[in-house]
């Protein structure tokens, strides 16, 4: 009677080839290049995980809920589209800058510039 071979399943990975006793040789670099060329020629879509580009973090992170008159959200969206800013937040920021420029003091203007120049 032969003794059973003990296997440990403590590790995270189980090598099935080791368990079955079969080992395949790894493909050579030339073979890998040939397969890649054939795949590109046949327009095969690669299943490799693509690294996503990190998105630029928005400087608009503080939320300020405000009430508006009926029709104002649409007007703001129309203005945002017309002046080609990225968002309603940017449009409001620009409008606030113009208002501060017209009505504000030097202290408020410098504070506005400090807040908006960091992004």
C-alpha positions in Angstrom: 0.0 0.0 0.0 1.5 3.4 -1.0 1.2 6.4 1.1 -0.8 9.4 0.0 1.1 12.5 -1.0 0.1 15.5 1.1 -0.5 18.8 -0.4 -0.8 22.1 1.3 -3.5 24.6 0.2 -2.2 27.3 2.5 -0.8 29.5 -0.3 -3.0 31.7 -2.4 -2.3 29.9 -5.7 -2.7 26.3 -6.6 -0.5 25.2 -9.5 -2.7 22.7 -11.4 0.2 21.6 -13.6 2.1 20.6 -10.5 -0.9 18.6 -9.3 -1.5 16.8 -12.6 2.2 16.3 -13.3 2.1 18.0 -16.7 4.4 20.9 -17.5 4.1 23.0 -20.6 7.2 24.9 -21.7 6.7 28.7 -21.8 6.4 30.2 -25.3 9.5 31.9 -26.6 9.7 35.6 -27.3 9.6 34.9 -31.0 6.4 32.8 -30.6 4.8 35.5 -28.6 5.7 38.2 -31.2 4.3 35.9 -34.0 1.0 35.4 -32.1 0.8 39.2 -31.4 1.3 40.0 -35.1 -1.3 37.5 -36.2 -3.8 38.9 -33.6 -3.2 42.5 -34.8 -3.6 41.4 -38.4 -6.9 39.7 -37.6 -8.1 42.7 -35.5 -8.3 40.6 -32.4 -9.2 42.7 -29.4 -6.7 42.2 -26.6 -8.0 41.0 -23.2 -5.1 42.5 -21.3 -6.1 45.0 -18.6 -5.4 48.5 -19.8 -4.2 51.0 -17.3 -6.7 53.7 -17.0 -5.5 57.3 -17.1 -6.0 58.9 -13.8 -8.6 61.6 -14.1 -7.7 65.1 -13.1 -9.4 65.9 -9.8 -11.9 68.7 -10.0 -11.2 71.7 -7.9 -14.9 72.0 -7.2 -15.3 69.8 -4.1 -17.3 72.0 -1.7 -21.0 71.8 -2.2 -23.2 74.9 -1.7 -26.9 74.3 -2.4 -28.8 77.3 -3.4 -32.3 78.0 -4.4 -33.0 79.6 -7.8 -35.9 81.2 -9.5 -37.8 79.2 -12.0 -35.9 79.2 -15.3 -32.5 80.1 -13.8 -31.0 76.6 -14.1 -31.8 76.6 -17.8 -30.4 80.1 -18.2 -27.2 79.1 -16.4 -26.9 76.0 -18.6 -27.4 78.1 -21.8 -24.8 80.6 -20.6 -22.3 77.8 -19.8 -22.8 76.4 -23.3 -22.5 79.9 -24.9 -19.3 80.9 -23.2 -17.9 77.3 -23.6 -16.9 76.8 -20.0 -16.6 73.3 -18.6 -19.4 73.4 -16.1 -22.0 75.5 -14.4 -19.6 75.8 -11.4 -17.0 77.4 -13.7 -19.5 79.8 -15.1 -20.6 80.9 -11.6 -17.0 81.3 -10.6 -16.3 83.5 -13.6 -19.4 85.6 -13.0 -18.4 86.0 -9.3 -14.9 87.1 -10.5 -16.4 89.8 -12.7 -18.7 91.0 -10.0 -15.8 91.2 -7.5 -13.7 93.1 -10.1 -16.5 95.6 -10.6 -17.8 96.0 -7.0 -15.1 94.5 -4.7 -12.2 95.8 -2.7 -8.5 94.9 -3.3 -8.7 92.5 -0.4 -11.6 90.6 -1.9 -10.0 90.6 -5.3 -6.7 89.2 -3.9 -8.7 86.6 -2.0 -10.5 85.6 -5.2 -7.3 85.3 -7.1 -5.7 83.2 -4.4 -8.7 80.8 -4.4 -8.9 80.5 -8.2 -5.2 80.3 -9.1 -4.5 77.1 -7.2 -6.3 74.9 -9.7 
